[in-house]
Structure formats: structure tokens, C-alpha cells
Amino acid sequence: MQFEQIKALDETYLAHTYGRYPIAFCGGKNATLEGVDGKKYIDFGAGIAVNLFGVNDEAWKTAVKEQIDRIQHVSNYYYSEPTVRLAELVCRRAGAQRVFFGNSGAEANECAFKAARKYSFMKYGAGRSDIISLRGSFHGRTLFTLTATGQDAFHKYFDPFAGGVVYADADIASVEKAAEHACAVVIECVQGEGGVKALPEAFVKALAAFCAARDILLICDEVQCGMGRTGKFSAYEHYGITPDLVTLAKGLAGGLPIGACLFYEKTKDVFAPGDHGSTFGGNPVACAGGISVVSRITDGFLEEVEEKSRYLRKGLKEIFGEDALTGLGLMIGIRTALPAKEVAQKCLEKGLLVLTAHDLVRLLPPLSITKQEIDEGLRILGEVIS
Ligand SMILES: *Cc1c(COP(=O)(O)O)cnc(C)c1O
């Protein structure tokens, strides 16, 4: 199909929930995508941190195809080998005890919030059910995760909200004030949608200590900043803390829908049969993709991510200046003189895909991006800025 045809059908038949750039992709290799316009694009977005090994990755394709040739779905009434293999891999890699699989980041967070409430209910009874969420955070689009998203812009139109969420600043006094009826605090160690902001180390450490002292569970939403994105498997490792619940999604299955809620020591036995579920959760094809991804995020691979981050950031500093960059690892925010949306539009015209987050340009390239692809992206950014 030609682009104009695709666009016309999209406008006619899809709900108008997205503002899209005028391009459709049909293929590519690693971090180089092919548009239906026949042009090539360097991908600094990875489908929003999803395609960790880019597109058309041989190992991932083989793993997924082999599973499709066996069985595509089984109900959770039965056992499934790919599901338990991914569970073991993820738990070992993230230092967790157990995992629940869903299909998206929002569902992973819903699971964590339910787990936190049940943990508190079983130990302290009713009335200790608030989730503390940080202003500027993003936790998903379902009604409850939207409530837990600390940005008013997302709350327009959708009243009434479920309640049971209180907001705080990334400041320990502010969290203490909000904690009277709290069972959990949820944080993104590096806020993504909120503007690629790494939380201050002193705050995160103080928060972990406060949570431990009050038996308030610490939930790390690693949907965007996890999966090796920051140069560690989990972004919370940069802070030397241990959370009670962690959520993963985006990159976990390398491009197939999946979400995961990880349970640590305190929470590992909180759920009993019937407490939670998902029809597609633990889907064998998604899990086969996940096994291919997680088994390759070794310590050696994470060193390469660090190395690529240094290389890309050095190039970006030359273009945007020393103080323009935020984030950690290959999760990069750039403060630009031109409006971020305009930078993104101009990059697209020249063959580079970048994201935005508020007034920042945001880069989340595939972790497998090559130096040549980085160089080509930097060249285009340099052209756009000069
Ligand atoms: C993307 C994102 C979510 C929501 O994930 P979905 O798969 O879109 O539901 C939740 N939290 C964070 C930090 C995210 O970046």
C-alpha cells in the first residue's frame, strides 16, 4: 500500500487517539528502518524502548517462529514451558523471587498495586491502601494507572478516578506527609514520559529507608528504564536499593506484547489462586521472544550498552552543549533551543526517528544499535541543529 492510502484508512477506521508522524514502516535491519516511501531511517526510538535488538533480528525471529510452529497460546489452566523458562530467567536476572506475566506496562502496574494492597490488608487490615505516586510520573493509561500518573494533563475528561492515590514530590518530607494511609510508593528511577529525569540518589536512598522503616512497599516501575536500558539490567541498581515489587514491559519480549510484575522477598507469597489473572498473560510466543531477549542481556552486553551510551552522549554534547543532556545510559533527554517537536519533525524529514518527552527530545535507541548507525543519527541531528 502507498502511504496516502494507509493514512486515509487510518483516519477513517482507527480511533483518533494518536498524533502520528507522516510515515509508515515496512521493514529494515537493526536500527535502520525502511519506510513505505522507500527511504531509510535511523531509529533512535526503538518503538518507545521496545525493539531492544532492533528489527529483523535473526535470533529473536528464530525463537518466535519456532514457538509459533508448536503452539501459539495456552490457557493459564495449564502449564507452559516457555513461560516458566522466561520466569526463571527474569527472576535470576532481576534478583526477584517470582513473577506474574500480563500484556502491557499498565497491567504490570495494576498487578503491583493490587499486590501492595493485599500485602497491607493481610498484615494491617483495611484502610491502609493509598499508593503514593510522584508528580511528573507516568504509569499507564488504564483508569487506575492513569490516576497513579502524577500529571494533571492526563486527567482531563476522565473523572471520577478510583481514589486511593496520593501525590508527592521527589522529596522525602513530601512523601512523609502523604504516607498516613499508604501501603506503597511507586517510582520510576528514571522518569520517561515525565521528561527523562533520573531521580536524585539521596532522595531514592532516603525513600527506600523510609519505606523499610514503615513497612510501606517500594514499587519500581521499570517499564521504560529497565531491561538494560540504563546500562544495568534494572535502573534501581544504580541507586543501591532493593524494591519490593518491580514492573517490566516495553522491551521485555523484544517487540511482542508482554508485561511483568516481579515479586521480591516481602511480596513473593502475597497472591493466592484466584487473586489475579490474565487470559493472554504468559503467552508462549511472547515468552519465547522474551527468552531470546533476556538471555542476551549479559554483563558483557551491559558493558557494551554503557560504551554505546558514552559514545552517543559524547557526540550529542558536541552538538547540543555540555549541559543539554539528561537521563542514564541509552535513555537520553536533550534540552534543545528549537522546540522538541520541531526537532523531531526535521529529523524525520532527513531520515532520523527521535521521540520527545515534554519539552525534551528523547532518545531510546535499540540496545543493539551499531556505531555506524549512531554516527549517521548524530550527523543528521547536527544538520538539523545547525
Ligand atoms: C510505557 C509506560 C507504561 C505503560 O505501558 P503500556 O504498555 O503502554 O501500558 C507504564 N510505565 C512507564 C514508566 C512507561 O514508560
The ligand as an SDF file (V2000), in Angstrom:
LIG
                    3D

 15 15  0  0  0  0  0  0  0  0999 V2000
    5.0240    2.9770   28.7690 C   0  0  0  0  0  0  0  0  0  0  0  0
    4.9710    3.0170   30.2390 C   0  0  0  0  0  0  0  0  0  0  0  0
    3.9010    2.4420   30.9560 C   0  0  0  0  0  0  0  0  0  0  0  0
    2.6890    1.8710   30.2690 C   0  0  0  0  0  0  0  0  0  0  0  0
    2.9790    0.7810   29.4670 O   0  0  0  0  0  0  0  0  0  0  0  0
    1.8840    0.2570   28.4130 P   0  0  0  0  0  0  0  0  0  0  0  0
    2.4990   -0.9840   27.8650 O   0  0  0  0  0  0  0  0  0  0  0  0
    1.6950    1.3390   27.3920 O   0  0  0  0  0  0  0  0  0  0  0  0
    0.6460    0.0010   29.1790 O   0  0  0  0  0  0  0  0  0  0  0  0
    3.9790    2.4360   32.3270 C   0  0  0  0  0  0  0  0  0  0  0  0
    5.0240    2.9770   32.9780 N   0  0  0  0  0  0  0  0  0  0  0  0
    6.0660    3.5330   32.3310 C   0  0  0  0  0  0  0  0  0  0  0  0
    7.2130    4.0780   33.1030 C   0  0  0  0  0  0  0  0  0  0  0  0
    6.0680    3.5910   30.9450 C   0  0  0  0  0  0  0  0  0  0  0  0
    7.0730    4.1820   30.2890 O   0  0  0  0  0  0  0  0  0  0  0  0
  1  2  1  0
  2  3  1  0
  2 14  2  0
  3  4  1  0
  3 10  2  0
  4  5  1  0
  5  6  1  0
  6  7  2  0
  6  8  1  0
  6  9  1  0
 10 11  1  0
 11 12  2  0
 12 13  1  0
 12 14  1  0
 14 15  1  0
M  END
$$$$
